[in-house]
Amino acid sequence: MRTSAAIYGCLGPRLGADEIAFFRDVRPWGFILFARNIEGPDQVRGLVAALRETVGRDDAPVLIDQEGGRVQRFGPPHWRRYPPARVLASVAGGPAARREAVRLGARLIADDLHALGVNVDCAPVLDVPQPGAHDIIGDRAYGETPEEVAVLGRAMAEGLLAGGVLPVIKHIPGHGWAASDSHFDLPVVDASAEALRQTDFAPFQALSDMPLAMTAHVLYRAFDRRRPATTSRRVIRGLLREELGFSGLIMSDDLSMKALDGEMARRARQSLSAGCDVVLHCNGDMAEMKAVAAGVGALSGTAARRAEAALARIPRRTEPLDRREAEARFDALLAGAPA
């Protein structure tokens, strides 16, 4: 049976009959969870199992945004709260201690997710914030330089993989120069191609071996004066694939964000035509999901092979973890971070 080149959200903590019927019919590659879908551990495990049952695949990707700081869907009272990237990047003890803090935090996050059946985390953020840019990235960034972001971003990715969770590098090829929030407007970046190569693009090139990436709904005038990265062939096929060398699966950022224009089927078609392998739709609105489905075909060819290769990166056995010992060490490292 065919799998469609899409990832969808759902409306609440349990699937409705219409959602079950829709997912069984269109058979998306994966699903994504948000705070609206979360009540507690047992409920989340049940929802994850129900989502996978609709498509008949035990390994169907179930995604979450669990970065730490402002962006984490699982939190107290059932799960610990994790600090933002900026805090981890400022722990005392130098670069080695910072890498340890980031990797250990990611390993603990992966332990949380793995216990729930969630196998993909939309992290790390590899954006490099620039002076005067919108604060949508802000403390989500691992540093002020591409080198810092690349090193600590890799530590986050490695910690997730060690715990059986796939990382998604985002927002490729970089949101750092954007002066607006793509949830509400289309950011337009006028920086030169050379400036972008030295800043925004560099961490993504350094982590081009990662299994998954999520696009930025950002228009880079130096590369395409009409289309944002998500719907630009010049950016997806030329820049990301050829110049930056990213060979993993590329998913769009959320199609319902206001940075994109046109109706949902058109957004989906344009994203896939540009070179995205799958599209992401998050809000669970049934009318919008049906429109996306109308613009999405089967996951096939090179895109299907990339999807299969990504899932194959999940280790059969997770790295051993003594949770109590790991949390004690993590807290000790955090004690050396500025308040």
C-alpha positions as CSV (number, residue, x, y, z in Angstrom):
1,M,0.0,0.0,0.0
2,R,1.2,3.5,-0.8
3,T,2.6,6.0,1.7
4,S,1.9,9.6,1.0
5,A,4.7,12.2,1.2
6,A,3.3,14.1,4.2
7,I,3.4,14.4,8.0
8,Y,0.2,15.5,9.8
9,G,-0.8,16.7,13.2
10,C,-4.0,15.9,15.0
11,L,-6.4,18.0,17.0
12,G,-6.4,16.6,20.5
13,P,-5.2,13.9,23.0
14,R,-7.1,11.2,21.2
15,L,-8.0,10.5,17.6
16,G,-11.5,11.3,16.4
17,A,-13.3,9.0,14.0
18,D,-12.8,11.4,11.1
19,E,-9.0,11.6,11.8
20,I,-8.8,7.8,11.9
21,A,-10.6,7.5,8.6
22,F,-8.5,10.2,7.0
23,F,-5.2,8.8,8.1
24,R,-6.1,5.3,7.0
25,D,-7.1,6.6,3.6
26,V,-4.1,8.9,2.9
27,R,-1.5,6.9,4.9
28,P,1.0,9.7,5.7
29,W,4.7,8.9,6.2
30,G,4.5,10.3,9.7
31,F,2.8,12.4,12.4
32,I,3.7,15.3,14.7
33,L,2.6,16.0,18.2
34,F,2.0,19.3,20.0
35,A,1.0,20.4,23.6
36,R,-2.6,20.1,22.6
37,N,-2.1,16.3,22.2
38,I,-0.5,15.7,25.6
39,E,-2.0,14.8,28.9
40,G,0.3,12.3,30.5
41,P,2.7,9.4,29.6
42,D,0.1,6.6,29.3
43,Q,-2.2,8.8,27.1
44,V,0.7,9.8,24.9
45,R,1.8,6.2,24.4
46,G,-1.8,5.3,23.5
47,L,-2.1,8.2,21.0
48,V,1.3,7.2,19.4
49,A,0.1,3.6,19.0
50,A,-3.2,4.7,17.6
51,L,-1.5,6.9,15.0
52,R,0.7,4.1,13.9
53,E,-2.2,1.7,13.7
54,T,-3.9,3.9,11.2
55,V,-1.1,3.5,8.7
56,G,-0.1,-0.1,9.7
57,R,3.6,0.7,10.3
58,D,5.2,0.2,13.7
59,D,8.1,2.4,12.7
60,A,6.1,5.3,11.3
61,P,7.8,8.5,12.4
62,V,6.2,10.4,15.2
63,L,7.7,13.8,15.6
64,I,7.9,16.4,18.5
65,D,9.5,19.8,19.0
66,Q,11.5,19.1,22.2
67,E,14.4,21.6,22.1
68,G,14.3,22.9,25.6
69,G,13.6,26.4,26.8
70,R,10.7,28.1,24.9
71,V,10.2,25.1,22.6
72,Q,9.4,21.9,24.4
73,R,6.0,20.1,24.3
74,F,6.7,17.7,27.1
75,G,7.2,19.3,30.5
76,P,6.2,19.3,34.2
77,P,4.6,17.6,36.0
78,H,5.4,14.4,34.0
79,W,8.7,15.4,32.4
80,R,11.6,17.6,33.5
81,R,12.0,21.0,32.0
82,Y,15.1,21.5,29.9
83,P,17.0,24.8,29.5
84,P,17.4,26.6,26.2
85,A,20.4,26.1,24.0
86,R,21.9,29.4,25.1
87,V,22.1,28.3,28.7
88,L,23.8,25.0,27.7
89,A,26.2,26.9,25.6
90,S,27.3,29.0,28.5
91,V,28.1,26.4,31.2
92,A,31.4,26.8,32.9
93,G,34.4,24.6,32.1
94,G,35.0,25.5,28.5
95,P,34.1,23.8,25.2
96,A,34.4,20.2,26.5
97,A,32.0,20.8,29.3
98,R,29.5,22.6,27.0
99,R,29.6,19.7,24.5
100,E,29.0,17.3,27.4
101,A,26.1,19.4,28.7
102,V,24.4,19.5,25.3
103,R,24.9,15.8,24.5
104,L,23.8,14.7,28.0
105,G,20.7,16.9,27.8
106,A,19.8,15.5,24.5
107,R,20.4,11.9,25.8
108,L,17.9,12.6,28.6
109,I,15.4,14.1,26.2
110,A,15.8,11.0,24.0
111,D,15.1,8.8,27.0
112,D,11.9,10.7,27.6
113,L,10.8,10.4,24.0
114,H,11.9,6.8,23.5
115,A,9.7,5.7,26.5
116,L,6.7,7.2,24.8
117,G,7.3,5.8,21.3
118,V,8.3,9.2,19.8
119,N,11.2,8.5,17.5
120,V,11.9,11.9,15.9
121,D,12.8,15.2,17.6
122,C,12.7,18.4,15.6
123,A,16.1,19.6,16.9
124,P,18.8,20.8,16.9
125,V,18.3,24.4,15.8
126,L,21.4,25.3,13.7
127,D,20.4,28.9,13.0
128,V,23.1,31.5,13.7
129,P,21.5,34.7,15.1
130,Q,22.6,38.0,13.6
131,P,22.4,41.5,15.1
132,G,19.0,43.1,14.4
133,A,17.3,39.8,13.5
134,H,13.9,38.8,14.8
135,D,14.1,37.0,18.2
136,I,12.2,34.0,17.0
137,I,15.6,32.2,17.2
138,G,17.2,34.1,20.1
139,D,18.1,31.8,23.0
140,R,17.3,28.7,20.9
141,A,20.7,29.2,19.2
142,Y,23.8,27.3,20.4
143,G,26.1,30.3,20.0
144,E,26.9,33.5,18.1
145,T,29.3,31.9,15.6
146,P,28.8,29.2,13.0
147,E,31.5,27.1,14.6
148,E,29.9,27.1,18.0
149,V,26.5,26.3,16.6
150,A,27.9,23.4,14.5
151,V,29.8,21.8,17.4
152,L,27.0,22.0,19.9
153,G,24.4,21.2,17.3
154,R,26.3,18.0,16.5
155,A,26.4,17.2,20.2
156,M,22.6,17.5,20.4
157,A,22.1,15.3,17.4
158,E,24.5,12.6,18.7
159,G,22.8,12.6,22.1
160,L,19.4,12.0,20.4
161,L,20.7,9.3,18.2
162,A,22.3,7.5,21.1
163,G,18.9,7.4,22.7
164,G,17.1,6.0,19.7
165,V,15.6,9.3,18.4
166,L,16.3,10.8,15.0
167,P,17.4,14.5,15.0
168,V,16.0,17.0,12.5
169,I,18.4,19.9,11.7
170,K,16.5,23.1,11.2
171,H,15.8,25.6,9.7
172,I,17.9,24.8,6.6
173,P,19.6,26.8,5.2
174,G,19.3,29.3,8.1
175,H,17.0,31.7,9.8
176,G,19.7,33.9,11.4
177,W,19.3,37.0,9.2
178,A,15.5,36.9,9.1
179,A,13.9,40.1,10.5
180,S,10.4,38.6,10.9
181,D,8.8,35.5,12.2
182,S,7.8,33.1,9.4
183,H,4.8,32.0,11.4
184,F,3.2,35.4,10.6
185,D,5.2,36.9,7.6
186,L,7.6,35.9,4.9
187,P,11.1,36.9,6.1
188,V,13.2,38.4,3.3
189,V,17.0,38.3,3.6
190,D,19.1,40.7,1.5
191,A,22.5,39.4,2.7
192,S,25.0,38.5,0.0
193,A,25.6,35.0,-1.0
194,E,29.1,35.1,0.4
195,A,27.8,36.5,3.8
196,L,25.2,33.7,4.0
197,R,27.8,31.0,3.1
198,Q,30.0,32.3,5.9
199,T,27.2,32.4,8.5
200,D,23.8,30.8,8.1
201,F,24.8,28.0,5.7
202,A,28.0,26.9,7.5
203,P,26.5,24.8,10.3
204,F,24.2,23.0,7.9
205,Q,27.1,22.1,5.7
206,A,29.0,20.9,8.7
207,L,26.1,18.6,9.7
208,S,25.2,17.5,6.1
209,D,25.5,13.9,7.2
210,M,22.3,14.1,9.4
211,P,19.3,12.0,8.4
212,L,16.6,14.7,8.4
213,A,16.3,18.4,7.8
214,M,13.5,21.0,8.0
215,T,13.4,23.9,5.6
216,A,13.2,27.6,6.4
217,H,10.3,29.6,5.1
218,V,12.7,32.4,4.2
219,L,13.3,34.2,0.9
220,Y,17.0,34.6,0.2
221,R,17.3,37.2,-2.6
222,A,20.9,36.3,-3.4
223,F,19.6,32.8,-4.5
224,D,15.9,33.3,-5.5
225,R,14.2,36.6,-5.7
226,R,10.7,35.2,-5.9
227,R,10.3,32.0,-3.8
228,P,11.2,31.2,-0.2
229,A,13.6,28.2,0.4
230,T,10.7,25.7,0.9
231,T,9.3,26.3,-2.6
232,S,12.5,27.2,-4.4
233,R,14.2,24.7,-6.7
234,R,17.3,26.9,-6.7
235,V,17.6,26.6,-3.0
236,I,16.5,23.0,-2.4
237,R,18.1,21.3,-5.4
238,G,20.9,23.7,-6.1
239,L,22.0,25.1,-2.7
240,L,21.0,22.4,-0.2
241,R,21.7,19.3,-2.3
242,E,24.6,20.3,-4.5
243,E,26.5,23.1,-2.7
244,L,25.8,22.1,1.0
245,G,25.9,18.4,0.2
246,F,22.8,17.4,2.3
247,S,21.8,14.0,1.2
248,G,19.2,13.1,3.9
249,L,15.4,13.6,3.8
250,I,14.2,17.2,3.5
251,M,10.8,18.1,5.0
252,S,9.1,21.4,4.7
253,D,8.4,23.5,7.7
254,D,4.7,23.8,8.5
255,L,2.7,24.5,5.4
256,S,0.1,26.4,7.4
257,M,2.5,29.2,8.4
258,K,1.7,32.6,6.9
259,A,5.1,33.0,5.3
260,L,3.7,30.9,2.4
261,D,0.9,32.0,0.2
262,G,-1.8,30.2,-1.9
263,E,-4.1,27.4,-0.9
264,M,-2.8,24.3,0.8
265,A,-2.7,21.9,-2.2
266,R,-0.7,24.5,-4.1
267,R,1.8,24.9,-1.2
268,A,2.2,21.2,-1.0
269,R,2.8,20.8,-4.7
270,Q,5.2,23.7,-4.9
271,S,7.3,22.3,-2.0
272,L,7.5,18.8,-3.4
273,S,8.3,20.2,-6.9
274,A,11.1,22.3,-5.5
275,G,12.7,19.2,-4.0
276,C,11.3,18.6,-0.6
277,D,10.8,14.9,0.0
278,V,7.8,15.3,2.4
279,V,5.6,18.2,3.5
280,L,4.6,19.0,7.1
281,H,1.2,20.2,8.1
282,C,0.8,20.8,11.8
283,N,-2.5,22.3,13.0
284,G,-4.8,19.3,12.6
285,D,-7.4,21.2,10.7
286,M,-9.2,18.6,8.7
287,A,-10.2,20.8,5.7
288,E,-6.6,22.0,5.4
289,M,-5.2,18.4,5.7
290,K,-7.6,17.2,2.9
291,A,-6.3,20.1,0.8
292,V,-2.7,19.1,1.4
293,A,-3.5,15.5,0.6
294,A,-4.9,16.6,-2.7
295,G,-1.6,18.1,-3.6
296,V,0.6,15.3,-2.3
297,G,1.4,12.1,-4.2
298,A,3.0,8.8,-3.0
299,L,6.4,8.8,-1.4
300,S,8.4,7.1,-4.1
301,G,11.7,7.0,-5.9
302,T,14.7,8.9,-4.4
303,A,12.5,10.5,-1.7
304,A,11.3,7.0,-0.5
305,R,14.9,5.8,-0.4
306,R,15.9,8.8,1.7
307,A,13.0,8.2,4.1
308,E,14.0,4.5,4.4
309,A,17.6,5.5,5.0
310,A,16.6,8.0,7.7
311,L,14.7,5.4,9.7
312,A,17.6,3.0,9.3
313,R,19.7,5.4,11.4
314,I,17.7,4.6,14.5
315,P,19.9,2.3,16.5
316,R,18.5,-1.1,17.4
317,R,20.0,-0.7,20.8
318,T,20.1,2.5,22.7
319,E,23.3,3.7,24.5
320,P,23.1,2.6,28.2
321,L,21.8,5.3,30.5
322,D,21.7,5.4,34.3
323,R,19.0,8.1,34.5
324,R,19.7,9.1,38.1
325,E,23.4,9.4,37.5
326,A,22.9,11.3,34.2
327,E,20.5,13.8,35.8
328,A,22.9,14.4,38.6
329,R,25.7,15.1,36.2
330,F,23.5,17.3,34.0
331,D,22.4,19.4,37.0
332,A,26.0,19.8,38.1
333,L,27.0,21.1,34.7
334,L,24.0,23.5,34.7
335,A,25.1,24.8,38.1
336,G,28.0,26.4,36.2
337,A,25.8,28.3,33.8
338,P,24.8,32.0,34.3
339,A,21.3,32.4,35.8
